Each structure stands twice: as C-alpha cells, then as structure tokens.
Amino acid sequence: MPREAVRRLVSVSFWITMALCLVLMTFKTAMRFDLTTLWDDAYMFQRYAHNIVAGHGISWNPSGPPAYGLTSLAFLVLAVPLYLITGGNTSLAAMLQSFICGPVLLVLLVLLVLRAAGDGKVARLSCFALVAFCVARSTLVDHFVSGMDTSFGLCFLTGYLLLALRLLDKARVAGGVALGAFGGLAFSVRPELTAFAVLVPLAVAVLERDRDRRRFGLVALAATGAVLALHLGIAKLYFGSPVPFPFYAKSTNLYGSGILKAYRGRPTIDLFDWLDFFWPLLAVIALDILVGLGARQAAPGAPAPGAPAGERQRTGPMAWWTASPAFDKGVLAATLICLAYSWLFVVPIMGFAQRFYYAPLPGLVYLACRSAVRLARTLSDALGQPAPAAAPVAGVAALAILWLHLATPLATAGKDLAGAAAANRLGHFNVVKLASTSGPQKYWFAIDRVSTLPDDVVMATTEVGMIGAMNLGKSIIDMAGLNDRRFALEPFSADKFFEAYKPDIIYMPHPHYEKMIADLEAHPAMSGYVSYSKAKLGTSQFGMAIRRDSPHFEELQKIVKEKMKSK
C-alpha cells in the first residue's frame, strides 16, 4: 500500500476513534439529562444560592447564622446566576451548574493534551486517542449531570496546570504572583486541589536548576500561601470554622462505628473501579519508567525531554525522575497525595461514580501524555528514520482494538437513551412533581404534602438536599452536621439537639447513623412526639416523628393518616 494511502488510513481511523468516543459521551450524558439523576447534595448549592439572593448571606437557613456547608464555596459563582436565570427552578439550575462545566472541561483537557504532548504527531495522536478512550468509558460524564461540583473542580485544576505551564515558560515574578493568586483559590474550589497549588510551585522552587524558574516557584508558593491564609482566616471569622463542615464528617469519626461499618471497603472498591477506567494512562507512565530503567547512558550533553539544556539522562531507578522536569514531579506528588487521601482518609458518603477519585484526573492525563512523548522518542530512536512501513498499520490495528472495546458501551448507552426517550424520562425539571412519586416518598414520607405547610414549620433530617430546595423559606435542621456547626465540630448529641431546636417534624436519621438514632429514641424529649416507624409508614429509609404541641400538629396528623390510608 502506498505510504500516502497508509497515512490517510491512519488519519481516518483516528477521527473514527474520536467520533466514537464523543458519541458515547453524548449518549451517556443525554440519557441522564433529567432531574431524577440529580444527587441530593446538589440541591444544597441552590438553597445557599436562594439565601444569598434573598439577602441572608451564605447561610443554610433563612434566619440562621453563616454556614460553611459547601465543600466548594467557589461553585456558588455558577449556582447563584443560574438560580436567577432559571427563575428559581432549583432542579434545572442544579442540573445546569454541573452540565455547563462538562463541555468546558473537555475543551480544557484538549488544550492540556496539546501542551503536554508537544509537536510530535505520533505522540499527540496517541495521547488524544488514549485519553478520549479512557474518558468515554469512564463515569466522568455522570458528573456532568449530577448537579455536583466535580466537573467544576476538574475545570479549575486543568486551567491551573495550563496557566502554570504558560507562565513558567517566561518565569517572571509577576507571573508567579498571578499563578499563586489563582492557585490560592483551590481551597475554595475543592480543598484537596490545594495539593497541586502547593506542591507544583514547591517542586519548581526546590528542584529547578534555572534561577529564574526557582524564583518563579518561590513567588508562586508565597502568593498561594498568602491567599490560602486569607481564605482560612476569613472563613474562621465568618463561619466559625476555617474548613468546610463536611470535612469533619468525611475525614473524622464524627458519626461513630455505624457509618464506618456501612462504608467499610467502599474506598478500595471505588478506587479499583476508577483504575479500571484509567489504567491505560497509568500503564503508559509505568512503561515509561520501565524503559528508563533499561535505558543506556545518554551521550554527554544530551538533555532529557523537557529538562534544562545540558542535563543528562541517567539509568537505573532514578532514570524517570531525572528525565522529568520539576513541574512534572510536583504534579506527580500532588496526584498521588490526592488519590491516597481519598483512599485512606475519606468516608465516601455520597461518593457515587467514584466522585472522590476524580479530583487529580487532569494531573494523571498530563503525566501520561508526558510519558507518551518520551516513549515515542525512544521508539523513534530505536526504529530509526524513516519509520518502518508497518508502524502506521500497527497504529491502525491498535485503534481498531479500541473500537471493539467501545462497541458494547456504545450500544448499551444508545439503548438506554432510546429507552429513556420512549418512556419520557428526559428533560423534566419539576421537583414538586417529583416529590409526589414513589422515589422521594420512600425516603421522606408525605414530603409533597408537608412542603405545602407554612414556612414557620421546622423540620429535622439527615438528608437535607432535595427537602431543603423544596422548602426554601423553612428552617431545615441538618442533624448530620454538614450545614450546622453545632453538629459538625463534635458528634451529634440529642441533649444539644433538643436544647437548641424544637422541630415540628423529625424525619429520623438514615439507618447508617445508628448511634444518632439510638440517642434520639432514648431521649426523654421524644415523649413529646408521636412517632411512626418506617415499617408503619411503608418507607424504606426514614421514620417520622411529629411534635405534639406543634401549632401544625393537627394538620400534620391529618396528612399522615390520609397518606397512610391511600397506600
């Protein structure tokens, strides 16, 4: 076959691969574009957005104190405008706040791959194909339609890496200040991303040989520290806590053994699920390291790819470390720390679709592309120039293997999308209507009827997202402490709960909160409530208790009896 025809075949095969990946991502996103796929926590952002618009500040309850209940405070930059644009439609705004970030993230990842892969055509096309394949197969697009801040955080980190690479080229003091100012915002986007904002400039400051680059790293690190300290100080003064309330719940034993038992082994399972999607990227990095272990001593003066001029390659265990610039070493350290933190220290509450492991994905993509560049150069040196005629054919064969692996998920996603469209399960964003269906009713008994009561009704529950968005004017007591400092900084206490609050309705805690349930049921104040077990109500998760001396007791009793009779 003529060489030109082979090139065209490679080009066509590459674009077929990219098209298949894009179609798969589109199908998987489209079939979930409905409020039924929104996560309960996604509604929290819209409740905060409502209170900001209403002039209550960053607070959970309209008349309550400021609350650091959002792990991603910066996500309000999207949540508030979308609340206004949608006219207060909390479910549509929640969907859009994550959906908008999806296409932006994909564009940023394209730019990151272009930057990391350099000018080599083989390496660049290989990186695009491999990254697109991994992303299309993964659960990443689930986070485009979850309503959560995951894709927003990924956009920030990808943008940070691109900005850092651009500013590092010139290594000016002003650039270091700019990078540090941007990086200091990482804590407000996702606290774990601070690892990148600190370790990347630290690695440049300590490991670079070029003086201007070392100075750039020091300035960026200082600016990052200053902005981070400012954030922590303001948060402590305004919220009473320098870190988000969910940190205490997910990184300490706040809820006792019951919750730990419920999630035992889950971090490891999620990690392996995540690795199942992205192992090809890790394999490229591992192969790069193995090739480095067996590499011959480079000729004097031959620099490693991306390393300062005059730096030699080395053999042995330090080969990969020496061949990688300081920037890459910082990215590697931050990526590993983020993965280790999520695996070893985080209780994955609301951790669907491996959410906690996605934070360092841009770092992994960047490192894999850098390794692919080195491997491509090593292969080119080994094969000589021009490349053997069989090389493009091998590339086409590799792409064909990717097509085979994409075929089943593509067919499944197409079938699911067609089924969702046929069943009219797409594009609905009426949370009040959803509340009357069996799904929410299995959690919060009669929540559709209860939400129609006046705003002076006070409710308590541990799952506060959707119920909070449906009752924007009511006080919702978060017994899990994600939005209430009283229960975030120390374990739940029924004594403190009933001392501080007298809720008209208590939706009993999720079954995972065994200690909390026992504490509530044993407290004398519960004698002032009419309690209904979940078995009696026919719910799968929460029982219910109604305060006897509530001004709305009669109406609530009527709602419960009518609802139970209709079942």
Sequence and secondary structure as in RCSB ss.txt:
>XXXX:A:sequence
MPREAVRRLVSVSFWITMALCLVLMTFKTAMRFDLTTLWDDAYMFQRYAHNIVAGHGISWNPSGPPAYGLTSLAF
LVLAVPLYLITGGNTSLAAMLQSFICGPVLLVLLVLLVLRAAGDGKVARLSCFALVAFCVARSTLVDHFVSGMDT
SFGLCFLTGYLLLALRLLDKARVAGGVALGAFGGLAFSVRPELTAFAVLVPLAVAVLERDRDRRRFGLVALAATG
AVLALHLGIAKLYFGSPVPFPFYAKSTNLYGSGILKAYRGRPTIDLFDWLDFFWPLLAVIALDILVGLGARQAAP
GAPAPGAPAGERQRTGPMAWWTASPAFDKGVLAATLICLAYSWLFVVPIMGFAQRFYYAPLPGLVYLACRSAVRL
ARTLSDALGQPAPAAAPVAGVAALAILWLHLATPLATAGKDLAGAAAANRLGHFNVVKLASTSGPQKYWFAIDRV
STLPDDVVMATTEVGMIGAMNLGKSIIDMAGLNDRRFALEPFSADKFFEAYKPDIIYMPHPHYEKMIADLEAHPA
MSGYVSYSKAKLGTSQFGMAIRRDSPHFEELQKIVKEKMKSK
>XXXX:A:secstr
  HHHHHHHHHHHHHHHHHHHHHHHHHHHHTT SGGGS TTHHHHHHHHHHHHTT  SBSSTTS B    S GGG
HHHHHHHHHHTTT HHHHHHHHHHTHHHHHHHHHHHHHHHHHTT HHHHHHHHHHHHHHHHHSSGGGGGSSSSSH
HHHHHHHHHHHHHHHHHHHHT HHHHHHHHHHHTTHHHH GGGHHHHHHHHHHHHHH  SHHHHHHHHHHHHHHH
HHHHHHHHHHHHHHS SS HHHHHHHS  S HHHHHHTTTHHHHHHHHHHHHHHHHHHHHHHHHHHHHT     T
T B TTS TT B   STTHHHHHS HHHHHHHHHHHHHHHHHHHT   TT GGGGGGSTTHHHHHHHHHHHHHHH
HHHHHHHH SS  THHHHHHHHHHHHHHHHHHHHHHHHHHHHHHHHHTT SS   HHHHHTSHHHHTTSTTHHHH
TTS TT EEEES  HHHHHH TTSEEEETTSSS HHHHSS   HHHHHHH   SEEE   TT HHHHHHHHTSGG
GGGEEEE HHHHT SS  EEEETT TTHHHHHHHHHHHHHH 
